Amino acid sequence: MTPGAMRSGTLAEFRELDALSTAAMRARGQSTVADTDTENLTGAERLDRLATIFQSARQGGCIRTSGKICSIEASQVFATGLSSIAQLGDHVEIDCRNRVSFGEIVSIQPERVTIKLFCDELRCKIGARVTVCGQHLIHPDHSWKGRIVDAFANPIDDLGTLKKGGHGLPVKSASPPALSRNRVGEMVTTGILAIDLFTPVCAGQRMGLFAGSGVGKSTLMSMLSQTEGFDTIVVALVGERGREVREFIEDALGDNLQRTVVVVATSDESALRRRLAPRTAMAIAEYFSSAQQNVLLIVDSITRYAHACRDVALSAGELPVSRGYPPSTFAEIAQLLERAGPGTGEDGSITGIFSVLVDGDNTEEPVSDTLRGILDGHVVLDRKVAQEGRYPAIDLLTSISRLADTLWSAEERKLIVKLRSMIERYEDSRDIRSIGGYKPGTDPELDECVALVPKLYNGLIQHPQSAKIQDAFAHLSNLLIEE
């Protein structure tokens, strides 16, 4: 409805719209606008009143605004008639020859809006109707555990429809205020010796798993998904190969699937879907956290989320400023990650494990560098360690946990510092030892390193089928004193 349409409306139409507005406000649980004597309103007052009624009815779902497509490109379209009504991030429906396609408004200009499509296959024509649906909401429920959904939270596991919860949650929301958050909780025992010793994780902590391709990142993520002590696990598989999804669910999760919600957006899906999947997973994690449950959120990988954000931003006309990434990409990453962490009040925590696919094994590239500044620690997988057959291929010298000092006792901290020093000395002497320049007995400190570090390396080797280690330091003690 346009202002011109308001001016030409009859008094009967005015009252009909007023009744719709009142019904919409009552349905939303809001107080209605006081009765007005419409007969005595002036033209200007009636126009103002109509604008108020229109806005209220639109918010209540009684009115949906539509425009028309004016231009079509490969993966985006442009529509007129929505610039004064739509907001960035609104979802839209596009009438495409007896079917409906969905998109998101990514740019608003005075004459037209830019719509990025959730599906790259678009069969519509100039003049097709575009209807604004508003912000995308999901309705999580406790019965979602054990289910596999797509980026829109629609089931894809052939187990029937999902029960809708009582309240809709936006997939993109603000993080809790900094001073309202609780402190991080106690240590989480992952059962992975290298992590529990050198980079321990707290409940509510956000850890990054930095790795190039083919060094065991997905395997380590699957081992972390079996961590006990969480009420709910939410997994977002973003940009993964289609064949690996079922393998991860059946092999990695196994019986843990009954307390897990899996959100999937494979590599062949559009950039909008790959960007939406982590947001949907975060909203689901927030739902369970608000129910006083401790949640483990696993996102594999946050780098592909950054790539999707980059594609959408470039479509909206942003300029690349940092090795091809527009500024909004880094803001989107920070907004998503800040939603995880300790809850507020009686809420549970969201412990986040975010895998970072390091491009070309370069940990200084923009996404990796940004994530290191946001996360509470990072575990780095090294290709050289993997080539030696030591899995998980964790680089013990570059991996850190910013909360480790709050978890270690004074003796444990002293031991870990000593071990790091010995590992560094052992690695620095590798070339000398390989050419026969080292002779036992000439350097007692190096002799100790050569005797103990290989034992440590062998003891840290674990596989998904290995037994979980509950007391890491006791196991380490037994490991180092073995003959």
C-alpha positions in Angstrom: 0.0 0.0 0.0 1.4 3.4 -1.0 0.6 6.9 0.4 -1.4 7.5 -2.8 -3.5 4.4 -2.1 -4.1 5.8 1.4 -5.5 9.0 0.1 -7.9 7.3 -2.3 -9.2 4.8 0.3 -12.8 5.1 1.4 -13.9 5.3 5.1 -15.1 1.7 4.9 -11.7 0.5 3.8 -10.1 2.6 6.5 -12.2 0.9 9.2 -11.5 -2.5 7.7 -7.8 -1.9 7.9 -8.2 -0.6 11.4 -9.9 -3.8 12.4 -7.1 -5.9 10.8 -4.6 -3.8 12.8 -6.4 -4.4 16.0 -6.7 -8.1 15.4 -3.0 -8.3 14.6 -1.9 -6.5 17.7 -4.1 -8.7 19.9 -2.6 -11.8 18.3 0.8 -10.5 19.2 -0.2 -9.8 22.8 0.0 -6.0 22.4 -2.4 -3.5 23.6 -4.6 -2.1 20.8 -4.7 1.5 19.7 -7.5 3.5 21.4 -10.7 3.8 19.4 -10.8 6.9 17.2 -13.8 8.7 15.9 -12.8 8.4 12.2 -15.7 10.6 11.1 -14.1 13.6 12.7 -10.5 13.2 11.5 -9.0 15.7 9.1 -7.4 14.5 5.9 -3.9 14.9 7.4 -4.8 13.1 10.6 -6.5 10.3 8.7 -3.3 9.9 6.6 -1.1 9.7 9.8 -3.6 7.3 11.4 -3.5 5.1 8.3 0.3 5.0 8.3 0.2 3.9 11.9 -2.4 1.2 11.2 -0.4 0.0 8.1 2.8 -0.4 10.1 1.1 -2.3 12.9 -0.8 -4.6 10.5 2.5 -5.3 8.6 4.3 -6.2 11.8 1.4 -8.5 12.7 1.5 -10.4 9.4 -1.8 -9.0 8.1 0.0 -7.1 5.3 2.9 -8.3 3.2 4.7 -5.9 0.9 5.6 -6.8 -2.7 7.7 -5.4 -5.4 8.7 -6.5 -8.9 11.9 -7.8 -10.5 13.5 -5.3 -12.8 16.8 -7.0 -13.6 18.2 -10.6 -13.4 21.8 -11.8 -13.1 23.3 -15.2 -12.6 22.9 -15.5 -8.8 21.1 -12.3 -7.9 18.1 -10.2 -9.0 17.1 -6.6 -8.5 13.6 -5.5 -7.5 11.7 -2.2 -7.5 9.0 -1.0 -5.1 10.7 -2.2 -1.9 13.4 0.4 -1.2 11.3 2.4 1.3 9.9 -0.7 3.1 12.5 -3.4 3.2 15.5 -3.7 5.6 18.9 -5.3 5.1 18.7 -9.0 5.9 15.0 -9.4 5.1 14.1 -12.6 3.4 11.9 -12.5 0.3 9.8 -14.9 -1.8 10.0 -14.7 -5.5 7.2 -16.0 -7.7 8.9 -18.1 -10.3 6.4 -19.8 -12.7 4.3 -21.9 -10.3 7.1 -22.2 -7.7 8.6 -20.0 -5.1 12.3 -19.2 -4.8 13.8 -17.5 -1.7 16.4 -14.8 -1.3 17.8 -12.2 1.0 18.0 -8.4 0.6 21.7 -7.6 0.7 21.7 -4.0 -0.6 19.1 -1.2 -0.8 19.3 1.7 -3.2 16.8 4.5 -3.7 15.4 2.9 -6.9 15.9 -0.8 -6.3 17.1 -3.5 -3.9 19.6 -6.3 -4.6 18.5 -9.8 -3.7 20.9 -12.6 -3.3 19.4 -16.0 -4.0 19.4 -19.1 -1.7 19.3 -21.3 -4.8 21.4 -20.5 -7.8 18.8 -22.0 -10.1 16.3 -19.2 -10.8 13.5 -19.5 -13.4 11.6 -16.3 -13.3 11.1 -13.3 -15.6 11.1 -9.5 -15.4 8.1 -8.3 -13.6 7.8 -11.3 -11.3 6.4 -10.6 -7.8 8.8 -10.3 -4.9 7.2 -10.4 -1.4 9.1 -9.4 1.7 8.9 -12.0 4.5 10.9 -10.1 7.1 13.6 -11.5 9.4 14.2 -15.2 9.3 13.1 -17.0 12.5 13.5 -20.6 13.6 11.5 -22.3 16.3 13.8 -24.8 18.2 12.4 -27.4 20.5 13.9 -30.0 22.8 12.7 -32.7 20.5 15.2 -31.6 17.9 17.9 -33.6 19.5 18.9 -36.5 17.3 17.8 -34.6 14.1 19.6 -33.4 11.0 18.5 -30.2 9.5 19.5 -27.8 6.7 20.4 -24.1 7.0 16.7 -23.2 7.2 16.2 -25.7 10.1 14.1 -28.0 7.8 14.6 -31.7 8.4 16.7 -33.7 5.9 16.9 -37.0 7.7 13.6 -38.5 6.5 12.4 -38.8 10.1 9.3 -36.6 9.6 8.6 -33.0 10.4 10.1 -31.1 13.3 8.0 -29.9 16.2 8.0 -26.2 16.4 8.8 -24.5 19.7 6.7 -21.8 21.2 8.9 -18.9 20.4 10.6 -17.9 17.2 14.3 -17.0 17.5 16.2 -14.8 14.9 19.2 -16.6 13.4 21.1 -13.3 13.6 21.0 -11.6 17.0 23.2 -9.5 19.3 25.6 -11.1 21.7 24.9 -10.7 25.5 26.3 -7.5 27.1 29.8 -8.0 28.3 29.2 -7.3 31.9 26.1 -9.5 32.2 28.0 -12.7 31.3 29.0 -15.2 33.8 32.7 -16.2 34.3 33.9 -19.3 32.4 33.2 -22.6 34.1 35.4 -25.5 35.1 37.7 -27.5 32.9 36.1 -29.8 30.3 37.9 -33.1 29.9 38.0 -33.9 26.2 39.9 -37.2 26.7 42.5 -36.1 24.1 45.8 -36.1 26.0 47.6 -33.4 24.0 44.7 -30.9 24.4 44.0 -31.6 28.1 47.7 -31.2 28.9 48.8 -28.3 26.7 45.6 -26.4 25.7 43.0 -27.2 28.3 39.4 -26.1 27.6 36.9 -24.5 30.0 33.1 -24.6 29.8 32.2 -21.5 27.9 35.5 -21.1 26.1 35.9 -20.6 22.4 38.7 -22.5 20.8 40.0 -22.5 17.2 41.3 -25.5 15.5 43.7 -24.3 12.8 44.7 -26.7 10.1 45.6 -26.9 6.4 43.9 -29.5 4.2 44.6 -33.2 4.9 46.3 -33.0 8.3 43.5 -34.6 10.3 41.3 -31.6 11.2 38.0 -33.5 10.6 39.2 -36.5 12.5 40.1 -34.3 15.5 36.7 -32.6 15.3 35.0 -36.0 15.4 37.0 -36.9 18.5 36.0 -33.6 20.2 32.4 -34.3 19.4 32.5 -37.3 21.7 33.4 -35.1 24.7 31.3 -36.0 27.8 29.9 -33.5 30.2 27.6 -31.5 27.9 23.8 -31.7 27.9 23.5 -30.9 24.2 25.8 -30.9 21.2 25.2 -28.7 18.1 27.2 -29.4 15.0 27.3 -27.1 11.9 28.9 -28.7 8.8 29.6 -25.7 6.5 30.8 -26.3 3.0 31.7 -29.9 3.6 31.9 -32.5 0.9 28.5 -34.2 0.6 29.9 -37.7 1.0 31.6 -36.8 4.3 28.4 -35.7 6.0 27.0 -39.2 6.5 30.4 -40.5 7.6 30.7 -37.8 10.2 27.2 -38.5 11.6 27.5 -42.3 11.7 31.2 -42.7 12.6 32.1 -39.6 14.6 28.8 -39.0 16.5 27.5 -42.5 16.8 25.4 -42.8 19.9 26.0 -39.2 20.7 23.6 -38.3 17.9 20.8 -38.7 20.4 21.9 -35.5 22.2 23.0 -33.7 19.0 21.5 -31.4 16.5 23.3 -31.3 13.1 23.0 -28.4 10.7 24.3 -29.1 7.2 25.1 -26.9 4.3 27.3 -28.7 1.8 29.9 -27.2 -0.6 27.5 -27.2 -3.6 24.9 -25.1 -1.9 24.8 -21.3 -2.4 26.8 -18.8 -0.5 23.7 -17.6 1.4 23.0 -21.1 2.7 26.6 -21.6 3.8 26.4 -18.3 5.6 23.1 -19.1 7.2 24.0 -22.6 8.5 26.4 -21.4 11.3 23.9 -18.7 12.3 21.1 -21.3 12.5 23.4 -23.6 14.6 24.2 -20.7 16.9 20.5 -19.9 17.4 19.8 -23.5 18.3 22.7 -23.5 20.8 21.3 -20.3 22.3 17.9 -22.0 22.7 19.3 -24.9 24.7 21.6 -22.6 26.6 18.6 -20.5 27.7 17.1 -23.7 29.1 20.1 -23.9 31.5 21.9 -26.6 29.5 25.6 -26.6 28.8 26.1 -26.8 25.1 29.0 -27.8 22.9 28.9 -26.0 19.6 31.2 -27.3 16.8 31.5 -25.4 13.5 33.4 -27.0 10.7 34.6 -24.7 9.3 34.4 -21.0 10.2 36.7 -20.3 7.2 34.0 -21.4 4.7 31.5 -19.2 6.6 34.0 -16.3 6.0 34.1 -17.2 2.3 30.3 -17.2 2.1 30.2 -13.8 3.8 32.7 -12.5 1.4 30.7 -13.7 -1.6 27.5 -12.1 -0.3 29.3 -8.8 0.5 30.9 -8.6 -3.0 27.5 -9.2 -4.5 26.2 -6.2 -2.5 28.8 -4.0 -4.0 31.4 -3.9 -1.2 35.0 -3.4 -2.2 37.7 -6.0 -1.1 40.2 -4.3 1.2 42.2 -7.2 2.8 43.4 -9.9 0.3 40.0 -10.0 -1.3 37.8 -9.8 1.8 35.4 -6.8 2.3 35.3 -5.1 5.7 31.9 -6.6 6.7 33.3 -10.1 6.5 35.4 -9.6 9.7 32.5 -7.9 11.4 30.3 -10.9 10.6 32.8 -13.3 12.1 33.1 -11.3 15.3 29.3 -11.0 15.7 28.9 -14.7 15.3 31.7 -15.8 17.6 30.7 -13.3 20.4 27.3 -15.0 20.7 29.1 -18.1 22.1 30.6 -18.2 25.6 29.4 -18.1 29.1 25.7 -17.4 29.6 24.0 -14.8 31.6 22.3 -15.3 35.0 21.1 -18.9 35.2 21.7 -19.7 31.5 24.0 -22.5 30.5 27.2 -21.9 28.6 28.1 -22.4 24.9 31.5 -23.9 24.5 32.6 -23.3 20.9 35.0 -25.3 18.8 35.6 -23.6 15.5 37.8 -25.2 12.8 39.8 -22.8 10.7 41.0 -24.0 7.3 44.3 -22.3 6.8 44.8 -21.4 3.2 48.2 -22.7 2.0 49.3 -23.5 5.6 49.6 -19.7 6.0 48.4 -18.9 9.6 49.0 -15.2 8.9 46.3 -14.9 6.2 43.4 -12.4 7.2 40.8 -14.8 8.4 43.2 -16.8 10.6 44.7 -13.6 12.0 41.3 -12.2 12.8 40.1 -15.4 14.5 43.2 -15.7 16.7 42.4 -12.2 18.1 38.8 -13.2 18.9 39.0 -16.7 20.2 40.2 -17.8 23.6 42.9 -20.1 22.3 43.9 -22.1 19.3 45.1 -25.6 18.5 47.4 -25.7 15.5 47.8 -28.8 13.4 51.1 -29.1 11.7 51.7 -30.9 8.4 55.2 -32.0 9.4 53.8 -33.7 12.5 51.2 -35.5 10.4 53.9 -36.6 8.0 55.7 -38.3 10.9 52.5 -40.3 11.6 51.7 -38.6 14.9 48.0 -38.0 15.2 46.4 -35.7 16.3 49.1 -33.7 14.5 49.1 -30.9 17.1 52.0 -28.4 17.2 52.6 -28.2 20.9 54.7 -25.1 20.7 52.4 -22.8 18.8 49.1 -24.1 20.3 47.8 -22.1 23.4 44.8 -21.7 25.6 44.3 -18.3 27.1 42.5 -19.8 30.1 45.1 -22.5 30.9 46.6 -20.6 33.9 43.2 -20.6 35.6 43.1 -24.4 35.3 46.6 -25.5 36.1 48.0 -25.8 39.6 51.4 -24.2 40.2 53.1 -27.7 39.9 51.2 -28.5 36.7 52.1 -25.2 35.1 55.8 -25.7 36.0 55.7 -29.1 34.4 54.1 -27.9 31.2 56.6 -25.0 30.9 59.4 -27.5 31.4 58.0 -29.9 28.8 57.6 -27.1 26.2 61.2 -26.0 26.8 62.4 -29.6 26.3 60.3 -30.0 23.1 61.7 -26.8 21.7 65.3 -27.8 22.5 64.7 -31.3 20.9 63.3 -29.8 17.7 66.1 -27.2 17.5 68.7 -30.0 17.6 67.0 -32.1 15.0 69.3 -31.1 12.1 72.4 -31.5 14.3 71.3 -35.0 15.3 70.4 -36.0 11.8 74.0 -35.3 10.5 75.6 -37.1 13.5 76.7 -33.9 15.3 75.3 -35.0 18.6 77.1 -37.3 20.9 75.4 -38.6 24.1 77.1 -37.3 27.3 78.3 -34.0 26.0 75.2 -32.1 26.9 73.2 -33.4 29.9 70.2 -31.2 29.2 70.0 -32.3 25.5 70.5 -35.9 26.7 67.4 -35.6 28.9 65.4 -34.1 26.0 66.4 -36.9 23.6 65.4 -39.5 26.2 62.0 -38.0 27.2 60.5 -36.2 24.2 60.2 -39.3 22.0 58.3 -41.0 24.8 56.0 -38.0 25.1 55.4 -37.9 21.3 54.5 -41.6 21.3 52.2 -41.2 24.3 50.3 -38.4 22.7 49.3 -40.5 19.7 45.5 -41.1 19.8 42.9 -42.2 17.3 39.1 -42.0 17.3 38.9 -45.6 18.5 41.4 -45.0 21.4 40.2 -45.0 24.9 39.5 -41.6 26.4 42.0 -40.5 29.1 40.2 -39.0 32.1 43.3 -37.9 34.2 45.8 -36.4 31.8 48.5 -35.5 34.3 48.4 -39.0 36.0 48.7 -40.6 32.6 51.6 -38.3 31.7 53.4 -39.2 34.9 53.1 -42.9 34.1 54.2 -42.2 30.5 57.4 -40.5 31.4 58.6 -42.9 34.0 58.1 -46.0 31.8 61.3 -47.7 30.8 
